Amino acid sequence: MSAAKAPFTHALVTGASSGIGEAIAHKLGKAGVGMVLVARRKDRLDAIAAQYTNCEVVSADLTTEAGVGTVLARLRDQTRTPIDLVVNNAGFGTSGNFADADPQRLSNEVSLNINALMRIAHEAVRQMQPRGRGYLLNVSSIASFQPGPGLAVYAATKAFVTSLTEALHEELRGSGIRVTALCPGLTHTEFQSISNTSGLESKFPDFAWMSADDVARDGLRAVMEGKALCVPGLVNKSLTAVSTFTPRGLADVSRALRHVCGRRHSR
Ligand SMILES: NC(=O)c1ccc[n+]([C@@H]2O[C@H](COP(=O)([O-])OP(=O)(O)OC[C@H]3O[C@@H](n4cnc5c(N)ncnc54)[C@H](OP(=O)(O)O)[C@@H]3O)[C@@H](O)[C@H]2O)c1
């Protein structure tokens, strides 16, 4: 994406301190787009911001009302450059049995993946509507297309993100505001260590994985083109197509088989 090609001038990116969000920030920075970078690790954001001009850093914990409030205040601030691209990317997962998971962690996951994303999207649309233009990219997952035993809360939060985004895409058709859900599959980032899914690295072959850079490229392209959904990569597209057209009963059988095979494998 070159500066001449980028249709946005100032972007706000949540979860910009690592992984897909960081890759998106570098692509925008290189294209000369001004940025507001949001995450908790300020040192990481400062290091990215130092590489580009016109870059603000907001250190905020988006599982808290105060953290979300700081981002909403920046979106509303009429004294600063208006934001015409919002990338709602911050998120994490929790693997394991639902009953064994720490309830506070699950609450934080819902607060970040659902509440913060919804509040930021809401304010972004309110600010963009009078201007008659803007771009909103919500980072979901291919996990949003099926219930996810072993990642139950995560898949449910992402189902919310995809559903909300597709609804907004339709609701805002013709308004000048483009809304896109980016639904990555396996992507090499810090997600695996934080969500305790590092075991997936040995379970799935190299070709099933994408780089954060490629996912970022596809997501930015999709929101510029006004697509409702972006599933990056051939493997992810095929998996999504199979799960979309598989009757729920059959999907349950195949999940059960996977579960049994996975157990045998780990013995
Ligand atoms: N990697 C995958 O395989 C994969 C697949 C599908 C979808 N996704 C989605 O892609 C998005 C980005 O994840 P990633 O893979 O790039 O993982 P990542 O490397 O762990 O990045 C997550 C980002 O979210 C930020 N974040 C986490 N908790 C936060 C909080 N409480 N407040 C503010 N920011 C917070 C982190 O920054 P700080 O820690 O500095 O706050 C970090 O910048 C997520 O929504 C994830 O669900 C990932």
The ligand as a Gaussian input file, in Angstrom:
#p B3LYP/6-31G(d) Opt

LIG

0 1
 N       -2.743000     -15.273000      15.693000
 C       -3.763000     -15.982000      15.295000
 O       -3.613000     -17.194000      14.978000
 C       -5.113000     -15.329000      15.145000
 C       -6.105000     -16.000000      14.401000
 C       -7.348000     -15.412000      14.255000
 C       -7.619000     -14.192000      14.819000
 N       -6.654000     -13.539000      15.556000
 C       -7.013000     -12.254000      16.152000
 O       -6.089000     -11.268000      15.727000
 C       -6.073000     -10.204000      16.672000
 C       -4.627000      -9.833000      16.969000
 O       -4.008000     -10.925000      17.632000
 P       -2.515000     -11.383000      17.326000
 O       -2.590000     -12.731000      16.735000
 O       -1.786000     -10.325000      16.611000
 O       -2.004000     -11.582000      18.826000
 P       -0.918000     -10.809000      19.701000
 O        0.400000     -10.810000      19.025000
 O       -1.024000     -11.419000      21.058000
 O       -1.472000      -9.319000      19.753000
 C       -2.557000      -8.937000      20.572000
 C       -2.561000      -7.432000      20.729000
 O       -3.674000      -7.088000      21.575000
 C       -3.205000      -6.242000      22.619000
 N       -3.964000      -6.446000      23.853000
 C       -4.123000      -7.604000      24.536000
 N       -4.809000      -7.379000      25.669000
 C       -5.081000      -6.030000      25.700000
 C       -5.738000      -5.187000      26.627000
 N       -6.256000      -5.679000      27.769000
 N       -5.828000      -3.866000      26.350000
 C       -5.295000      -3.365000      25.205000
 N       -4.660000      -4.113000      24.293000
 C       -4.548000      -5.442000      24.545000
 C       -1.747000      -6.653000      22.837000
 O       -0.996000      -5.552000      23.375000
 P       -0.526000      -5.402000      24.906000
 O       -0.223000      -6.758000      25.435000
 O        0.672000      -4.507000      24.791000
 O       -1.669000      -4.729000      25.584000
 C       -1.302000      -6.912000      21.409000
 O       -0.904000      -5.710000      20.788000
 C       -6.862000     -10.688000      17.892000
 O       -8.147000     -10.111000      17.888000
 C       -6.939000     -12.199000      17.675000
 O       -8.085000     -12.749000      18.294000
 C       -5.423000     -14.086000      15.715000

